[in-house]
Amino acid sequence: MPELHPSLAHVAVLLGTWVGEGAGEYPTIDSFGYREEITFAHVGKPFLIYNQKTRALDDGRPLHAETGYVRVPAAGRIELVLAHPTGVTEIAEGTIAVADDALDIELSATTIGLTSSAKSVTALGRSFHIAADELTYTLRLGAVGLPLQHHLAATLRRSV
């Protein structure tokens, strides 16, 4: 395994696989529970590789997946570059803060790309809190004519 790129030192705590459960809601859908797995890896370059997948708690059917990269271009700044299989691409930028052995990340989408068959997504925001071996997050969504609002929340634990 190559050495971690120095620009990623503050996000090294993310490395590994995180597994847990969450809940989703949005005015246009029924509320749901899900099981999630997120993996952060590296290859020695100035980015982390991000892969995420979820399955329904009730019957195990696949729900969603994302793949992309985490970049730390400057102290206190973070970028997330993602592709969703629903025809959505997301570029989010924000802040990263380290305090009391915890990591807090706040991201807002600066660019959202849509294929011609994708549902309309106009805004995305994410908040992460990592302390010890626990990662919690919320995701806010603005889609199908509705403003940015709560959509997902989960608690994951480091498994590897």
C-alpha positions in Angstrom: 0.0 0.0 0.0 1.5 3.4 -0.9 1.8 6.1 1.6 -1.1 8.4 2.1 -0.7 11.7 0.3 0.1 14.5 2.8 -2.9 16.6 1.7 -5.2 13.9 3.1 -3.7 13.7 6.6 -6.8 15.4 8.2 -9.2 12.9 6.5 -7.2 9.7 7.1 -9.7 8.8 9.8 -12.2 8.1 6.9 -10.1 5.3 5.5 -11.7 1.9 5.7 -15.2 0.4 5.4 -18.2 1.8 7.3 -21.4 -0.2 7.8 -24.7 0.7 9.5 -28.3 1.7 9.1 -30.2 4.8 8.2 -33.6 6.2 7.5 -34.9 8.2 4.5 -37.9 10.4 3.9 -39.0 13.0 1.3 -42.5 14.4 0.6 -42.8 12.5 -2.7 -42.0 9.0 -1.4 -42.8 6.7 1.5 -40.3 6.7 4.4 -37.8 3.8 4.4 -35.0 2.2 6.3 -31.8 1.1 4.7 -28.5 -0.7 5.4 -25.4 1.1 4.0 -21.8 0.4 3.3 -19.3 3.1 2.5 -15.6 2.5 1.7 -12.9 5.1 1.5 -9.6 4.0 0.0 -6.4 5.6 -1.4 -3.7 4.9 -4.0 -1.1 7.5 -2.8 -2.5 10.3 -4.9 -4.2 13.5 -3.5 -7.7 12.0 -3.3 -9.6 9.3 -1.5 -11.7 6.9 -3.5 -15.3 6.7 -2.3 -17.8 3.9 -2.9 -21.3 3.7 -1.3 -24.2 1.3 -1.6 -27.5 0.8 0.2 -30.1 -1.9 0.5 -33.6 -1.8 1.8 -34.0 -3.0 5.4 -37.3 -4.7 4.7 -36.3 -7.0 1.9 -32.6 -6.4 1.0 -33.3 -5.0 -2.5 -30.6 -2.6 -3.8 -31.6 1.1 -3.4 -28.8 3.4 -4.3 -25.1 3.6 -5.0 -22.5 6.4 -5.5 -18.9 6.4 -6.6 -16.3 9.1 -6.7 -13.5 11.0 -5.0 -12.8 13.1 -2.0 -10.2 15.9 -2.4 -8.7 18.3 0.1 -7.4 21.2 -2.0 -6.4 23.4 0.9 -6.4 23.5 4.7 -10.0 23.5 5.9 -11.5 22.9 2.5 -12.9 19.6 1.0 -14.4 18.6 -2.3 -16.6 15.6 -3.2 -16.9 14.5 -6.8 -19.6 11.8 -7.4 -21.5 9.9 -10.0 -24.9 8.4 -9.2 -26.4 5.6 -11.3 -29.6 7.6 -11.6 -28.1 9.9 -14.2 -26.9 12.5 -11.6 -23.4 13.9 -11.2 -22.5 15.9 -8.1 -19.7 18.3 -7.3 -19.8 19.4 -3.7 -17.5 21.8 -1.9 -17.2 22.7 1.7 -15.4 22.8 5.0 -13.6 20.3 7.1 -12.9 20.9 10.8 -10.9 18.8 13.3 -11.6 19.3 17.0 -11.5 17.1 20.1 -10.6 13.9 18.1 -13.6 14.4 15.9 -13.9 15.4 12.2 -16.8 17.5 10.9 -17.5 18.0 7.2 -20.1 20.3 5.7 -20.7 20.1 1.9 -23.0 21.8 -0.5 -23.3 20.9 -4.2 -21.8 23.6 -6.4 -22.6 21.7 -9.7 -25.3 19.1 -10.4 -25.3 17.4 -13.8 -28.3 15.5 -15.1 -28.8 13.1 -18.0 -31.9 13.7 -20.1 -33.7 10.8 -18.3 -32.7 11.8 -14.7 -35.2 13.2 -12.2 -34.7 16.9 -11.6 -32.2 17.4 -8.7 -31.5 21.1 -8.0 -29.7 21.0 -4.6 -27.7 18.6 -2.4 -26.0 19.1 0.9 -24.2 16.7 3.2 -23.0 16.9 6.8 -20.6 14.2 8.3 -19.4 13.8 11.9 -16.7 11.2 12.6 -15.6 10.4 16.1 -13.6 7.2 17.0 -15.2 4.4 15.0 -18.6 6.1 14.3 -19.6 8.1 11.3 -22.9 9.9 11.3 -24.3 11.9 8.4 -27.3 13.7 7.1 -28.1 14.4 3.5 -30.4 17.2 2.3 -32.0 17.1 -1.1 -33.8 19.6 -3.4 -35.6 17.7 -6.2 -38.7 17.4 -8.3 -39.7 21.0 -7.7 -39.2 21.0 -3.9 -36.7 23.1 -2.0 -33.6 21.7 -0.2 -34.7 19.7 2.8 -33.8 16.7 5.0 -33.7 13.4 3.1 -31.4 10.9 4.8 -29.7 10.2 8.1 -27.5 7.3 9.1 -25.0 6.0 11.7 -22.2 3.8 10.5 -19.5 2.0 12.3 -16.0 1.1 11.1 -16.0 -2.6 10.0 -12.5 -2.8 8.4 
